[in-house]
Amino acid sequence: MSDTEDDPLERVVVDKDAVNRERLADAIEGVVAVDGDTGEVVTRPGYHDLDNKPKFVARLLARRVALELEIIEEDEIGDSATGFAERMNPSDSTIMNYGSLDFVANDDEYGGYYIRGHSIGLAIDFLKSAKGDDDE
Protein backbone atom coordinates (compact mmCIF):
# COMPACT_ATOMS: atom_id res chain seq x y z
CA MET A 1 0.00 0.00 0.00
CA SER A 2 1.64 3.18 -1.08
CA ASP A 3 -1.36 5.40 -0.48
CA THR A 4 -1.58 6.24 3.24
CA GLU A 5 -5.31 7.03 2.95
CA ASP A 6 -5.93 3.33 2.31
CA ASP A 7 -3.76 2.19 5.21
CA PRO A 8 -6.03 1.13 8.10
CA LEU A 9 -3.24 1.88 10.56
CA GLU A 10 -3.62 5.59 9.80
CA ARG A 11 -6.88 5.52 11.78
CA VAL A 12 -4.92 4.99 15.01
CA VAL A 13 -2.31 7.69 14.47
CA VAL A 14 -2.88 10.73 16.68
CA ASP A 15 -1.04 13.83 17.78
CA LYS A 16 -0.37 13.03 21.44
CA ASP A 17 -0.05 16.72 22.29
CA ALA A 18 -3.23 17.90 20.53
CA VAL A 19 -5.46 19.84 22.91
CA ASN A 20 -9.23 19.96 22.84
CA ARG A 21 -9.32 23.72 23.31
CA GLU A 22 -13.08 23.92 23.88
CA ARG A 23 -13.00 21.27 26.59
CA LEU A 24 -10.00 22.88 28.28
CA ALA A 25 -11.65 26.31 28.28
CA ASP A 26 -14.89 24.85 29.66
CA ALA A 27 -13.02 23.09 32.47
CA ILE A 28 -11.21 26.13 33.84
CA GLU A 29 -13.73 28.86 33.01
CA GLY A 30 -14.94 30.51 36.20
CA VAL A 31 -12.14 28.86 38.19
CA VAL A 32 -8.95 30.34 36.76
CA ALA A 33 -8.01 32.57 33.86
CA VAL A 34 -4.74 33.54 32.20
CA ASP A 35 -3.20 37.00 32.05
CA GLY A 36 -2.78 37.79 28.36
CA ASP A 37 0.55 39.56 28.84
CA THR A 38 2.38 37.37 31.35
CA GLY A 39 0.57 34.02 31.28
CA GLU A 40 0.15 34.23 35.04
CA VAL A 41 -2.80 32.42 36.56
CA VAL A 42 -5.64 34.67 37.68
CA THR A 43 -8.10 33.14 40.13
CA ARG A 44 -11.83 33.51 39.51
CA PRO A 45 -14.72 33.09 42.00
CA GLY A 46 -15.07 29.31 41.45
CA TYR A 47 -11.45 28.76 42.48
CA HIS A 48 -12.27 29.51 46.11
CA ASP A 49 -14.94 26.79 46.19
CA LEU A 50 -12.38 24.07 45.47
CA ASP A 51 -10.12 22.04 47.73
CA ASN A 52 -6.39 22.50 47.28
CA LYS A 53 -5.74 19.52 45.00
CA PRO A 54 -8.23 20.69 42.31
CA LYS A 55 -6.82 24.22 42.72
CA PHE A 56 -3.38 22.79 41.92
CA VAL A 57 -4.76 21.04 38.84
CA ALA A 58 -6.62 24.18 37.71
CA ARG A 59 -3.40 26.18 37.94
CA LEU A 60 -1.56 23.56 35.89
CA LEU A 61 -4.30 23.60 33.25
CA ALA A 62 -4.15 27.39 33.08
CA ARG A 63 -0.43 27.13 32.34
CA ARG A 64 -1.29 24.77 29.46
CA VAL A 65 -3.67 27.45 28.16
CA ALA A 66 -0.90 30.05 28.34
CA LEU A 67 1.35 27.71 26.36
CA GLU A 68 -1.33 26.93 23.76
CA LEU A 69 -1.89 30.67 23.27
CA GLU A 70 1.87 31.19 22.98
CA ILE A 71 1.92 33.61 25.92
CA ILE A 72 4.63 31.52 27.58
CA GLU A 73 7.33 29.19 26.30
CA GLU A 74 7.35 25.46 26.94
CA ASP A 75 10.15 25.78 29.51
CA GLU A 76 7.87 28.07 31.57
CA ILE A 77 4.89 25.72 31.75
CA GLY A 78 5.70 24.25 35.16
CA ASP A 79 6.25 25.52 38.66
CA SER A 80 8.08 24.22 41.72
CA ALA A 81 6.50 22.95 44.92
CA THR A 82 7.71 26.13 46.61
CA GLY A 83 6.17 28.27 43.86
CA PHE A 84 2.81 26.56 44.24
CA ALA A 85 3.02 26.74 48.05
CA GLU A 86 3.57 30.51 47.81
CA ARG A 87 0.43 30.91 45.70
CA MET A 88 -1.63 28.40 47.68
CA ASN A 89 -1.84 27.52 51.38
CA PRO A 90 -0.41 23.98 51.47
CA SER A 91 3.19 23.19 52.31
CA ASP A 92 5.84 22.11 49.80
CA SER A 93 5.40 18.48 50.89
CA THR A 94 1.64 18.62 50.26
CA ILE A 95 2.28 20.02 46.79
CA MET A 96 4.76 17.18 46.18
CA ASN A 97 1.97 14.77 47.14
CA TYR A 98 -0.33 16.42 44.57
CA GLY A 99 2.45 15.97 42.04
CA SER A 100 1.95 12.22 42.33
CA LEU A 101 -1.33 12.43 40.38
CA ASP A 102 -1.09 10.19 37.30
CA PHE A 103 -1.37 13.10 34.87
CA VAL A 104 1.19 15.37 36.55
CA ALA A 105 4.86 15.30 35.57
CA ASN A 106 7.80 17.01 37.24
CA ASP A 107 10.79 18.13 35.21
CA ASP A 108 13.15 21.04 35.86
CA GLU A 109 13.45 21.53 32.10
CA TYR A 110 9.81 22.71 32.13
CA GLY A 111 10.02 24.64 35.39
CA GLY A 112 8.72 21.91 37.71
CA TYR A 113 5.25 20.37 37.91
CA TYR A 114 3.26 20.43 34.68
CA ILE A 115 0.72 18.43 32.68
CA ARG A 116 1.95 16.65 29.56
CA GLY A 117 -0.12 17.26 26.42
CA HIS A 118 -1.41 13.69 26.26
CA SER A 119 -2.59 13.91 29.89
CA ILE A 120 -4.67 17.08 29.62
CA GLY A 121 -7.90 15.08 29.20
CA LEU A 122 -7.29 13.25 32.48
CA ALA A 123 -6.59 16.53 34.27
CA ILE A 124 -9.76 18.04 32.82
CA ASP A 125 -11.76 15.02 33.99
CA PHE A 126 -10.27 15.39 37.48
CA LEU A 127 -11.10 19.09 37.68
CA LYS A 128 -14.61 18.68 36.26
CA SER A 129 -15.30 15.95 38.81
CA ALA A 130 -14.07 18.19 41.64
CA LYS A 131 -16.35 20.96 40.39
CA GLY A 132 -19.29 18.58 40.09
CA ASP A 133 -19.36 18.87 36.28
CA ASP A 134 -19.59 15.15 35.50
CA ASP A 135 -21.98 15.62 32.60
CA GLU A 136 -19.69 14.18 29.90
C-alpha positions in Angstrom: 0.0 0.0 0.0 1.6 3.2 -1.1 -1.4 5.4 -0.5 -1.6 6.2 3.2 -5.3 7.0 3.0 -5.9 3.3 2.3 -3.8 2.2 5.2 -6.0 1.1 8.1 -3.2 1.9 10.6 -3.6 5.6 9.8 -6.9 5.5 11.8 -4.9 5.0 15.0 -2.3 7.7 14.5 -2.9 10.7 16.7 -1.0 13.8 17.8 -0.4 13.0 21.4 -0.1 16.7 22.3 -3.2 17.9 20.5 -5.5 19.8 22.9 -9.2 20.0 22.8 -9.3 23.7 23.3 -13.1 23.9 23.9 -13.0 21.3 26.6 -10.0 22.9 28.3 -11.6 26.3 28.3 -14.9 24.8 29.7 -13.0 23.1 32.5 -11.2 26.1 33.8 -13.7 28.9 33.0 -14.9 30.5 36.2 -12.1 28.9 38.2 -9.0 30.3 36.8 -8.0 32.6 33.9 -4.7 33.5 32.2 -3.2 37.0 32.1 -2.8 37.8 28.4 0.6 39.6 28.8 2.4 37.4 31.3 0.6 34.0 31.3 0.2 34.2 35.0 -2.8 32.4 36.6 -5.6 34.7 37.7 -8.1 33.1 40.1 -11.8 33.5 39.5 -14.7 33.1 42.0 -15.1 29.3 41.4 -11.5 28.8 42.5 -12.3 29.5 46.1 -14.9 26.8 46.2 -12.4 24.1 45.5 -10.1 22.0 47.7 -6.4 22.5 47.3 -5.7 19.5 45.0 -8.2 20.7 42.3 -6.8 24.2 42.7 -3.4 22.8 41.9 -4.8 21.0 38.8 -6.6 24.2 37.7 -3.4 26.2 37.9 -1.6 23.6 35.9 -4.3 23.6 33.2 -4.2 27.4 33.1 -0.4 27.1 32.3 -1.3 24.8 29.5 -3.7 27.4 28.2 -0.9 30.0 28.3 1.4 27.7 26.4 -1.3 26.9 23.8 -1.9 30.7 23.3 1.9 31.2 23.0 1.9 33.6 25.9 4.6 31.5 27.6 7.3 29.2 26.3 7.4 25.5 26.9 10.2 25.8 29.5 7.9 28.1 31.6 4.9 25.7 31.8 5.7 24.3 35.2 6.2 25.5 38.7 8.1 24.2 41.7 6.5 22.9 44.9 7.7 26.1 46.6 6.2 28.3 43.9 2.8 26.6 44.2 3.0 26.7 48.0 3.6 30.5 47.8 0.4 30.9 45.7 -1.6 28.4 47.7 -1.8 27.5 51.4 -0.4 24.0 51.5 3.2 23.2 52.3 5.8 22.1 49.8 5.4 18.5 50.9 1.6 18.6 50.3 2.3 20.0 46.8 4.8 17.2 46.2 2.0 14.8 47.1 -0.3 16.4 44.6 2.4 16.0 42.0 2.0 12.2 42.3 -1.3 12.4 40.4 -1.1 10.2 37.3 -1.4 13.1 34.9 1.2 15.4 36.6 4.9 15.3 35.6 7.8 17.0 37.2 10.8 18.1 35.2 13.2 21.0 35.9 13.4 21.5 32.1 9.8 22.7 32.1 10.0 24.6 35.4 8.7 21.9 37.7 5.3 20.4 37.9 3.3 20.4 34.7 0.7 18.4 32.7 1.9 16.7 29.6 -0.1 17.3 26.4 -1.4 13.7 26.3 -2.6 13.9 29.9 -4.7 17.1 29.6 -7.9 15.1 29.2 -7.3 13.3 32.5 -6.6 16.5 34.3 -9.8 18.0 32.8 -11.8 15.0 34.0 -10.3 15.4 37.5 -11.1 19.1 37.7 -14.6 18.7 36.3 -15.3 15.9 38.8 -14.1 18.2 41.6 -16.4 21.0 40.4 -19.3 18.6 40.1 -19.4 18.9 36.3 -19.6 15.1 35.5 -22.0 15.6 32.6 -19.7 14.2 29.9 
